[in-house]
């Protein structure tokens, strides 16, 4: 159960990392473009804040269904873990290749 919770949290954090990475790339590009155009620093900060907010809103709109499903799954897993803390798949029910920890192709 803990592994499943960790997996969902990792997926959520990876999506957030991708969004923030994309915003960082756009931010760096716009900052270089505005600096070369000679815009004052105060105006650059204002433009970069507005663009960052718009990009976050776009990412939430684009990834909203995925994020909501992942959050619902995470909440269900957390509730199940709280209600039945010792819930695990018995080792005897795992396929032999999974028990050894190696995958044979």
Secondary structure, DSSP 4 states (H G I P E B T S, - for coil): -HHHHHHHHHHHHHHHHHHHHHHHHHHHHHHHHHHHHT--HHHHHHHHHHHHHHHHHHHHHHHHHHHHHHHHHHHHHHHHHHHSTT----GGGS-HHHHTT----
